[in-house]
Structure formats: structure tokens, C-alpha cells
């Protein structure tokens, strides 16, 4: 399995995630914020 930390170039980002590195990290940030929000609601 490929970890995102092993991805080295834009081609690998696009082929493994469908996103650019910048888009991926932005999405991870939003997922984290959403997780924290709903975790507090439960």
C-alpha cells in the first residue's frame, strides 16, 4: 500500500489520489475539521 508520505511528484499524486498535492492536503484539513466538529456533537 502506498502512503501519501511516499508520494514524490505531481504525477504520483494525480494517479494515486486523483488530486494534486495541494488539493489533497486541503481536503485532509476539511475532513479533520469536520471530524472534530461531529466528534464534539456526539
C-alpha positions as CSV (number, residue, x, y, z in Angstrom):
1,X,0.0,0.0,0.0
2,X,1.3,3.5,-0.9
3,X,1.3,6.1,1.9
4,X,0.7,9.7,1.0
5,X,4.1,10.4,2.6
6,X,5.8,8.3,-0.1
7,X,4.4,10.2,-3.0
8,X,7.1,12.4,-4.5
9,X,5.8,14.1,-7.6
10,X,2.6,15.6,-9.1
11,X,2.1,12.6,-11.4
12,X,2.1,10.2,-8.5
13,X,-0.4,12.5,-6.6
14,X,-2.8,12.5,-9.6
15,X,-2.6,8.8,-10.3
16,X,-3.0,7.7,-6.7
17,X,-5.5,10.2,-5.3
18,X,-7.0,11.9,-8.4
19,X,-6.0,15.2,-6.8
20,X,-3.0,17.5,-6.8
21,X,-0.9,17.5,-3.6
22,X,-2.4,20.9,-2.7
23,X,-5.9,19.7,-3.2
24,X,-5.2,16.6,-1.2
25,X,-3.9,18.5,1.8
26,X,-6.8,20.9,1.7
27,X,-9.2,18.0,1.7
28,X,-7.4,16.4,4.6
29,X,-7.8,19.6,6.6
30,X,-11.5,19.8,5.9
31,X,-12.0,16.2,6.8
32,X,-10.2,16.8,10.1
33,X,-12.2,19.8,10.9
34,X,-15.5,18.0,10.1
35,X,-14.4,15.0,12.2
36,X,-13.6,17.2,15.2
37,X,-16.9,19.1,14.9
38,X,-19.0,16.0,14.8
39,X,-17.0,14.3,17.5
40,X,-17.9,17.1,19.8
41,X,-21.6,16.8,18.9
42,X,-21.8,13.1,19.9
